[in-house]
Amino acid sequence: MAGFTSYMHLALEEARLAGARGEVPVGAVVVSAAGEVVAQAGNRCRELSDPTAHAEMLVLRKACETIHSERLISYSLYVTLEPCAMCAGAIAAARIARLYYAAGDPKSGGVAHGARVFDHPQSHHRPEIYDGIGAQEAEALLRDFFAAKR
């Protein structure tokens, strides 16, 4: 990818902030085609008592509100963990152009694992998908967070 700039460092910072709040450390960032950061978020499920308050859901809501559209057609989403089926469905509905995720999630992922939402015939949209960017740091954040819980 010529001229590629990663924004995963911002998603990782959101993940660190989420972990500091006692949330599972997952962060997400939406970026315009021009490279403008439109929205950032980290998990807030516990804080909001909301099982849908995953970083991806929150950042998609903020980005759509910011641009006054339910579609993010030319936008990229950076997230520190492979999106679950719920989040992958929302990503498809928002028509995100490119999805970059750090760590794979064999247990709950919905992109390369589990439901494989974008491969389903009922999925109306499939973004370009890139994985592994910042995976080691994202995996370490998750591993350390869950080790501290045990």
N, C-alpha and C positions, 0 to 999 in steps of 0.2 A: 504494500500500500504506500505509494509515493506520497510524501507530505503528511503522513498519518501522525496525529497527535492524540495520545491517550489521555483520558480524563479519569482513569481508574484511581489515581491518587486521591481525587476528591471523594469518590465513592468509598474508598478505604478510610478516609477521615470520618465520613458519616458513620461508617461501621464502628470505628473506635468510639465515637460519641455515643452510639446506641449501646454498646457494651458497657460504657461508663454509667449509663442510666439503668443498667440491669436488664437490658433487652438483648436478645440474640443479636450479635454484632454483624448486621447486614446493612449496607449502605447502597444508595443509588443516586445517579445523576442523569439528567436529560440535557442534551446539548444540541443546538441548532446546526444546520448544515454549514453555517458561517463560523461555527466554533464558539458561539455564545452559550454559556451555562444558563439554562432557563430555570432549572429547579434542582434542588438537592434534598435528600431525606434519608433518614435511618429508621429502622424498625421502631414502632411505638405500640405494639400490641398490648403489652402490660399497662403502660401508662394510660392508654385510651380505653382499656378493657374492650378491645376490638380485635377479633381474630383476623380481620381483613387489613389491619394496619401494618402490612408488610412494607418495606422500604419502596418496593416497586409500585405498589398501589398508591402510596402517598405521593411519590414523585410524579407519577402520571397525572394524578389529580391536580397537583400544583402547576405542572407544565401546561395542562389543558386550560386551567383557569388563567394562567399568565398570558397565553396567546389567544384566549377567547375562542377555542375550538375543541371539539371532542376528538379531533384527529391530529396526530403528530407525524404526518406523512414523510417529511424529509429529516426527521430528528433521529438522534442516536440515544440509546439507553445504555449506561454503564452500571453494572450491578456486581457486587462482590461474591454473590452465590448464585448458582444456577436457579432461575426462577421456578417456583412450584407450578402446578397445573393452573391454579387460580390466577396467578400473576401472568403466566404465559397467555392465558385467555384474554386478560386485560391488555397485554402488549399487542396481541393480534387485533383486538377491537380498536385500539388507538392507532393502528397502522404504523407502528414504529418502523423506521427504515432499516436500522442496524441495531443489533443487540450484542453487547460485549459483556461477557461475564467471566469472573475470575475463577472461582472454585466450582468444580462439578459437585452435584449432590445426588449420589446413588440412592439415598434413602427417600428423599422427598422431591427431587428434581422433576420438572415437567417438560424439559426441552430435549436433552440427550438421554435422559433416564425416565423411568416410569411412564407417564401418560404420553409423552412425546407429542404435545399439543399441536405443534406446527406441522407435524407429519399426518395428522388426522384429516380425512377428507372433508370434515365439517369446519375446519379452520379456514376462515375467509382470507387470511393473510399470513405470509411467512416472511419475517425479516431476514436480512443477511445475519448470520450468526458467527461470532468469533468467541472462542473460549480460551481460558488459560492466562489471560493478561492479569498479572498480579496474583496469580493463584497461590503461590507459597505464602505470601503475607496474609491473604484472606483465610487460608486454611489454618495458619497459626493463630489468628484471632479467634476463630471458632473453636479450635482445639483447646486453647488456653481458657476460654470462657467456660466451656463445658467441664473441663478438668477442675476448675475452681468451684463448680456447682456440686461436684461429686464428693 
